[in-house]
Amino acid sequence: CYDIRFPALFHRLSVLGTDIVVVPAAFTVPTGEVHWLPLLQARAIESLVYVVAAGQWGEHAGGRRTYGHSLILGPWGERLAELPAGPGVVCADLDMIRLAELRQRFPTVQHRREL
């Protein structure tokens, strides 16, 4: 789940032609409440990819609690499907034609430069 904090990884996947990035994570509740959604949305938007994020949920040894909130985001950062805290399954239809259109209208992946 730490990988979500590195935009370059998602950028590289997009350059390689990735359309869907799956992010498994075990964010603790305090971190998840603040970082989970904004980080996922940023990665989806920056790289113009669908993000399928599986968030571990529950209470674990030593009292550690994980946030859950599994979700699927579109390349515009919009929530296509989301679970509240708790166990479950999340599903959504992914429109690959729309993804191609967005990438054509906003070729940000090709325009990105090293500084």
TAURKA-V470577 format. One record per residue. N is the residue number from 0. RES is the residue in one letter. SS is DSSP state (h for helix, s for strand, l for the rest). PHI is phi as a letter, one per 20 degrees, with the letter a starting at -180 (NA if undefined). OMEGA is omega in radians with two decimals (none if undefined). Layout:
# TAURKA-V470577
n	res	ss	phi	omega
N	RES	SS	PHI	OMEGA
N	RES	SS	PHI	OMEGA
This chain:
# TAURKA-V470577
n	res	ss	phi	omega
0	C	l	NA	3.13
1	Y	h	f	-3.11
2	D	h	g	-3.10
3	I	h	f	-3.11
4	R	h	e	-3.08
5	F	l	c	-3.10
6	P	h	g	-3.09
7	A	h	f	3.10
8	L	h	f	-3.13
9	F	h	f	3.09
10	H	h	f	-3.13
11	R	h	f	3.10
12	L	h	f	3.13
13	S	h	f	3.10
14	V	h	g	3.14
15	L	l	f	3.08
16	G	l	n	3.13
17	T	l	f	3.10
18	D	l	d	-3.07
19	I	s	c	3.08
20	V	s	d	3.10
21	V	s	d	-3.09
22	V	s	c	3.00
23	P	s	e	-3.08
24	A	s	b	3.08
25	A	l	c	3.12
26	F	l	f	3.00
27	T	s	f	-3.09
28	V	h	g	-3.10
29	P	h	f	3.13
30	T	h	f	-3.12
31	G	h	f	-3.13
32	E	h	f	-3.06
33	V	h	d	-2.96
34	H	h	d	-2.97
35	W	h	g	-3.05
36	L	h	f	-3.11
37	P	h	f	3.12
38	L	h	f	3.13
39	L	h	f	3.13
40	Q	h	f	3.13
41	A	h	f	-3.13
42	R	h	f	3.12
43	A	h	f	-3.08
44	I	h	f	-3.10
45	E	h	g	-3.03
46	S	h	d	-3.10
47	L	l	l	3.09
48	V	l	c	2.92
49	Y	s	f	3.10
50	V	s	c	3.05
51	V	s	d	-3.02
52	A	s	d	3.12
53	A	s	e	-3.10
54	G	s	d	3.08
55	Q	l	f	-3.14
56	W	s	c	3.02
57	G	s	q	3.08
58	E	s	d	-2.99
59	H	l	c	-3.12
60	A	h	g	3.12
61	G	h	m	3.11
62	G	h	n	3.12
63	R	l	f	3.13
64	R	s	d	3.11
65	T	s	d	-2.88
66	Y	s	f	-3.07
67	G	l	m	3.12
68	H	l	m	3.06
69	S	l	g	-3.11
70	L	s	b	3.06
71	I	s	c	-3.14
72	L	s	d	3.02
73	G	l	e	-3.10
74	P	l	f	3.08
75	W	l	e	-3.14
76	G	l	n	-3.09
77	E	l	f	3.11
78	R	s	f	3.10
79	L	s	e	3.11
80	A	s	a	-3.10
81	E	s	b	3.03
82	L	l	d	2.95
83	P	l	f	3.04
84	A	l	f	3.13
85	G	l	p	3.14
86	P	l	f	3.10
87	G	l	r	-3.13
88	V	l	c	3.11
89	V	l	c	-3.11
90	C	l	c	3.07
91	A	l	b	3.01
92	D	l	e	3.14
93	L	l	d	-3.06
94	D	l	e	-3.08
95	M	h	f	3.07
96	I	h	f	3.09
97	R	h	f	3.12
98	L	h	g	3.13
99	A	h	f	3.12
100	E	h	f	3.11
101	L	h	f	3.14
102	R	h	f	3.10
103	Q	h	f	-3.14
104	R	h	f	-3.07
105	F	l	c	-3.08
106	P	l	f	-3.06
107	T	h	f	3.14
108	V	h	f	3.12
109	Q	h	f	-3.09
110	H	h	e	-3.10
111	R	l	f	3.14
112	R	l	c	3.03
113	E	l	f	3.12
114	L	l	d	none
